[in-house]
Amino acid sequence: MASTKVTGIVIGGKDIKEKDRLVTLFTPDKGLLTAVLRGVRGDKAKLKLAKEPFSFGEFIIEEGKISNIITGFDMIDNFYCLSSDLGKYYEGCCLLDIVAHSISEPSPAIFMELIRALKTLCYDKVSAYYCVDKFLISVFEDAGYGFLSDKCASCGKVLVDKYFDVSIGDIVCRDCCRGECVVINEDCMRALNILSKTNYENLPSIKIEHGGEVLAYKLLKLNFQSKYNEKLGDLVSF
């Protein structure tokens, strides 16, 4: 069997057979792929660290007749501290869910964005929603769905009152609002703009007021559901 070494992170999995586990990896060069960890649920399994969500490192994968098989794992990080903080854990799981439901092609840029988001979430004191909001903005932009602009997506006029048209996934003026539209207030718009322009390492130093980050998440979550037909869960403030 041919073997390949890939860098990746476990974004999900399920138990199969008596002691095996089927995991989904997100990799920069191959996108999403699934592989089996044989006997990994046994007490003396050597690859236990490779079966958990957030396990990030280098995987050795062999091509089997039915499925790929993971035969080696060299861990870089497992973001363990996320498990000790409920709020951060929910946000981390949300980041993995976003990838699971939005990635169809290899995306090195989004892979690196995910790792940066998880590192900031895990190791820095960052306010709730910041990492997830920023990551969602990046996912939309990478997919060609970016919508942050000061002009109406339909008529091109400079925006005064802002509405998010769910059907087109863009911001429009009052006159061009059609179908299901959501009002975007200034606190929400300010949060979106700040987070889109701030690097992950600088997120702990910014302060978004009046719950703008929560409003931004609600809007981004609505857009995600419209684009990918998948719902994202609620987050827990910490």
Residue pairs with C-beta under 8 A, 6 or more apart in sequence:
1 62
1 63
1 64
1 69
2 62
2 63
3 60
3 61
3 62
3 63
3 71
4 60
4 61
4 62
4 63
5 58
5 59
5 60
5 61
5 72
6 25
6 27
6 29
6 30
6 33
6 58
6 59
6 61
7 27
7 28
7 57
7 58
7 59
8 25
8 26
8 27
8 28
8 33
8 56
8 57
8 59
9 25
9 26
9 54
9 55
9 56
9 111
9 114
9 115
10 23
10 24
10 25
10 50
10 51
10 52
10 53
10 54
10 55
10 56
11 24
11 25
11 26
11 32
11 53
11 96
11 99
11 100
12 23
12 24
12 53
12 96
12 100
13 21
13 22
13 23
13 24
13 51
13 53
14 21
14 22
15 21
15 22
15 41
16 22
16 36
18 41
19 38
19 39
19 40
19 41
19 42
19 45
20 36
20 37
20 38
20 39
20 40
20 41
21 36
21 37
21 40
21 41
21 51
22 34
22 35
22 36
22 37
22 67
23 34
23 35
23 36
23 37
23 50
23 51
23 70
24 32
24 33
24 34
24 100
25 32
25 33
25 34
25 35
25 59
26 32
26 99
26 100
26 103
26 111
26 114
27 33
27 106
27 111
28 106
28 107
28 108
28 111
28 112
29 106
29 108
30 106
31 103
31 104
31 105
31 106
31 107
32 99
32 100
32 103
33 61
33 68
34 67
34 68
35 59
35 61
35 67
35 68
35 69
35 70
36 64
36 67
36 68
36 69
36 70
37 45
37 47
37 50
37 51
37 69
37 70
38 69
39 45
40 47
40 48
40 50
40 51
41 51
47 70
47 72
47 73
49 55
49 73
49 75
49 78
50 57
50 59
50 70
50 73
50 75
52 78
53 93
53 96
54 78
54 79
54 82
54 92
54 96
54 118
55 73
55 75
55 78
56 75
56 76
56 77
56 78
56 79
56 115
56 118
57 73
57 74
57 75
57 76
57 77
58 73
58 74
58 76
59 70
59 72
59 73
60 70
60 71
60 72
60 73
61 68
61 69
61 70
61 71
62 68
62 69
62 71
63 69
77 119
79 92
79 118
79 119
79 121
79 122
81 88
81 122
81 123
82 88
82 89
82 92
82 118
82 121
82 122
83 89
85 238
86 236
86 238
87 128
87 235
87 236
87 237
87 238
88 121
88 122
88 238
90 233
90 235
90 236
91 121
91 128
91 129
91 131
91 132
91 235
92 118
92 121
92 122
93 233
94 132
94 232
94 233
94 235
95 114
95 117
95 118
95 121
95 131
95 132
95 135
97 230
97 232
97 233
98 132
98 135
98 136
98 139
98 224
98 232
99 110
99 114
101 224
101 228
101 230
102 139
102 143
102 224
102 227
102 228
103 110
107 142
109 138
109 142
110 138
110 139
110 142
113 135
113 138
113 139
113 142
114 135
116 200
116 201
117 131
117 132
117 134
117 135
117 200
118 131
119 200
120 126
120 131
120 200
120 201
120 203
120 204
121 131
124 201
124 203
124 204
125 204
126 203
126 204
127 203
127 204
127 207
127 208
127 213
128 213
128 235
128 236
128 237
128 238
129 213
129 214
129 216
129 217
129 235
129 237
130 195
130 203
130 206
130 208
130 213
131 200
131 203
132 217
132 235
133 191
133 192
133 195
133 213
133 216
133 217
133 220
134 195
134 196
134 198
134 200
134 203
136 217
136 220
136 221
136 224
137 146
137 148
137 192
137 195
137 196
137 220
140 146
140 147
140 169
140 220
140 223
140 227
143 227
145 169
145 223
145 227
147 153
147 164
147 169
147 170
147 171
147 223
148 171
148 192
148 193
148 196
149 159
149 171
150 158
150 159
151 157
151 158
151 159
152 158
152 159
152 171
152 172
152 173
152 176
153 165
153 168
153 170
153 171
153 172
153 176
154 165
154 168
154 170
154 172
154 173
154 176
155 172
155 173
155 175
155 176
157 173
159 171
159 173
160 173
161 173
161 174
161 183
162 171
162 173
162 183
162 184
162 189
163 171
163 172
163 173
163 174
163 177
163 181
163 182
163 183
163 184
164 170
164 171
164 172
164 181
164 182
164 183
164 184
164 219
164 222
164 223
165 171
165 172
165 176
165 177
165 178
165 179
165 180
165 181
166 179
166 180
166 181
166 182
166 222
166 223
166 226
167 178
167 179
167 180
167 226
169 223
169 226
169 227
171 184
172 178
172 181
182 219
182 222
184 219
185 215
187 209
187 210
187 211
187 212
187 215
188 212
188 215
188 216
188 219
190 208
190 212
191 208
191 212
191 213
191 215
191 216
192 216
192 219
194 206
194 208
195 203
195 208
195 213
195 216
198 206
217 235
221 231
221 232
224 230
224 232
225 231
225 232
